[in-house]
Amino acid sequence: MPDARMTDKDKPYQAIPCSTHSDYELAIMQHRQLQLVWRGQNNIEHISRLRPLDLITEKHAEYLLAQDHLGQSLKIRLDYIRQYRILS
């Protein structure tokens, strides 16, 4: 039986708007938290307040490296982020 989980390989990366990318970079430089809504593994929607650390490119896709309130490291593909808000 095929694996029903969605992986990064299942969907080609869709570039995000430059203005959104700039907002992420600014949040990183200013050490501001982000409120994110994103689709994760198994197509599960996540909502969390995160501390953005860096943006990276890997295998033709861009990712946000972040930490949650427990200090857990996260790597979120940018085109899987549905909503974001920069917090003070």
C-alpha distance (Angstrom), angle and dihedral (degrees) to the residues before:
residue distance angle dihedral
M1 . . .
P2 3.85 . .
D3 3.79 119.5 .
A4 3.82 108.9 -102.9
R5 3.80 94.9 -157.9
M6 3.78 117.1 110.9
T7 3.78 113.4 -126.9
D8 3.80 131.6 -173.4
K9 3.82 88.3 -103.8
D10 3.82 92.3 60.0
K11 3.78 95.2 69.0
P12 3.80 128.2 36.8
Y13 3.79 113.6 -120.0
Q14 3.80 114.2 -96.3
A15 3.81 112.9 -150.1
I16 3.79 114.4 -120.1
P17 3.82 124.0 -134.5
C18 3.81 114.7 -79.8
S19 3.81 89.9 -125.0
T20 3.82 90.9 58.2
H21 3.80 91.4 48.2
S22 3.82 88.7 50.4
D23 3.81 90.8 51.0
Y24 3.81 90.2 54.3
E25 3.81 91.3 48.6
L26 3.81 91.0 49.4
A27 3.82 92.1 49.8
I28 3.81 89.1 51.7
M29 3.82 94.0 48.7
Q30 3.82 93.4 45.3
H31 3.83 93.8 44.3
R32 3.80 91.1 -123.5
Q33 3.78 123.9 154.1
L34 3.78 124.1 -118.5
Q35 3.79 128.7 -142.5
L36 3.82 103.6 -145.5
V37 3.77 136.7 -174.0
W38 3.80 111.7 -166.5
R39 3.77 142.4 158.7
G40 3.77 112.2 -116.0
Q41 3.77 138.0 -179.5
N42 3.82 114.6 -31.8
N43 3.81 87.2 20.3
I44 3.84 90.6 -79.4
E45 3.80 115.5 158.2
H46 3.80 116.5 -128.2
I47 3.80 128.9 -165.3
S48 3.77 117.4 -168.4
R49 3.78 147.2 144.8
L50 3.81 107.7 -119.4
R51 3.78 140.7 179.6
P52 3.83 107.0 -128.3
L53 3.81 113.4 -139.3
D54 3.80 108.6 172.0
L55 3.79 147.1 -21.5
I56 3.80 118.3 -124.7
T57 3.78 138.2 179.6
E58 3.78 118.0 -137.3
K59 3.81 130.2 166.2
H60 3.84 93.3 -9.7
A61 3.83 93.8 -51.5
E62 3.80 134.0 97.0
Y63 3.80 124.0 -128.2
L64 3.78 138.7 -170.1
L65 3.80 114.6 -135.2
A66 3.80 109.8 -151.9
Q67 3.79 145.6 154.0
D68 3.78 127.3 -129.4
H69 3.83 125.9 -142.5
L70 3.83 90.4 -84.9
G71 3.80 92.4 54.2
Q72 3.82 92.8 -106.9
S73 3.80 113.0 153.2
L74 3.80 116.5 -125.7
K75 3.80 133.2 -170.3
I76 3.81 110.8 -161.7
R77 3.78 123.2 -174.9
L78 3.81 106.4 -125.7
D79 3.80 96.2 -134.1
Y80 3.83 89.7 55.5
I81 3.81 91.4 61.9
R82 3.81 107.8 101.8
Q83 3.81 99.9 -178.9
Y84 3.76 137.1 5.5
R85 3.77 138.2 -178.2
I86 3.80 127.5 -171.7
L87 3.80 110.1 -132.2
S88 3.79 127.4 -151.4
